[in-house]
Amino acid sequence: MPAHTRSRRWIQNHGLFGLDRFDENEAHGIYSRPNQKRVDYAVLLTMGSTAIWEGTTSSPVGKAMWQSIDASLTTSLGAGDQVHHFAPAP
């Protein structure tokens, strides 16, 4: 197989610098789904506790945390609505 064919096929399958590579073994260790969910919950807990601790008007950090909570809720509600709206009919 010519070198240029291999390089095209490699770029097509793996993307630039291998960033789009998929490996079945990626779902182990820190990349497993339960660990991803733990990180999600830790981020939400950190945002919520920091927002409550800092308040709304006392510091810019508190304001930023409340805005991040608003953005997270808006995104999750919007995505959930789209899932039900664009789901195929049974």
KABELQUI-V310126 format. One record per residue. N is the residue number from 1. RES is the residue in one letter. PSI is psi as a letter, one per 40 degrees, with the letter a starting at -180 (999 if undefined). OMEGA is omega in degrees with one decimal (none if undefined). BURIAL is # if it has 9 or more other C-alpha atoms within 8 Angstrom, else .. Layout:
N & RES & PSI & OMEGA & BURIAL
N & RES & PSI & OMEGA & BURIAL
//
This chain:
1 & M & h & -179.9 & .
2 & P & i & -177.2 & .
3 & A & d & -178.4 & .
4 & H & d & 176.4 & .
5 & T & d & 177.5 & .
6 & R & d & -177.5 & #
7 & S & d & 177.0 & .
8 & R & d & 179.8 & .
9 & R & d & 179.4 & .
10 & W & d & 178.9 & #
11 & I & d & -179.9 & #
12 & Q & d & -176.1 & .
13 & N & d & -172.5 & .
14 & H & e & 180.0 & #
15 & G & a & -179.7 & #
16 & L & h & 179.4 & .
17 & F & e & 178.0 & .
18 & G & e & -176.7 & .
19 & L & d & -178.3 & .
20 & D & e & -178.4 & .
21 & R & h & 174.4 & .
22 & F & h & 180.0 & .
23 & D & h & -179.6 & .
24 & E & d & -178.9 & .
25 & N & e & -180.0 & .
26 & E & e & -176.4 & .
27 & A & f & 178.8 & .
28 & H & i & 176.5 & .
29 & G & b & -176.1 & .
30 & I & e & -179.3 & .
31 & Y & e & 179.9 & #
32 & S & i & -176.0 & #
33 & R & d & 177.7 & .
34 & P & d & 177.9 & .
35 & N & d & 175.4 & #
36 & Q & d & 178.3 & #
37 & K & d & 177.2 & .
38 & R & d & 177.6 & .
39 & V & d & 177.7 & .
40 & D & d & -179.3 & .
41 & Y & d & 178.6 & .
42 & A & d & 178.5 & .
43 & V & d & 179.2 & .
44 & L & d & 177.9 & #
45 & L & d & 178.7 & .
46 & T & d & 178.5 & .
47 & M & d & -178.0 & #
48 & G & d & -178.3 & #
49 & S & d & 177.5 & .
50 & T & d & 178.9 & #
51 & A & d & 178.6 & #
52 & I & d & -177.9 & .
53 & W & d & -175.4 & .
54 & E & d & -178.9 & #
55 & G & a & -176.8 & #
56 & T & d & -174.1 & #
57 & T & e & -173.3 & .
58 & S & d & -178.3 & .
59 & S & i & 176.2 & #
60 & P & d & 179.3 & .
61 & V & d & 178.1 & .
62 & G & d & 178.1 & #
63 & K & d & 179.1 & #
64 & A & d & 178.8 & .
65 & M & d & 177.3 & #
66 & W & d & 176.9 & #
67 & Q & d & 178.3 & .
68 & S & d & 175.7 & #
69 & I & d & 177.1 & #
70 & D & d & -179.7 & .
71 & A & d & 179.2 & .
72 & S & d & 179.3 & .
73 & L & d & 179.1 & .
74 & T & d & -179.8 & .
75 & T & d & -177.8 & .
76 & S & d & 178.1 & .
77 & L & d & 178.0 & .
78 & G & d & 179.0 & .
79 & A & d & 177.7 & .
80 & G & d & 177.5 & .
81 & D & d & 179.3 & .
82 & Q & d & 178.7 & #
83 & V & d & -179.5 & .
84 & H & d & -177.4 & .
85 & H & d & -176.5 & .
86 & F & e & 178.8 & .
87 & A & i & 177.4 & .
88 & P & i & -179.9 & .
89 & A & i & 179.9 & .
90 & P & 999 & none & .
//
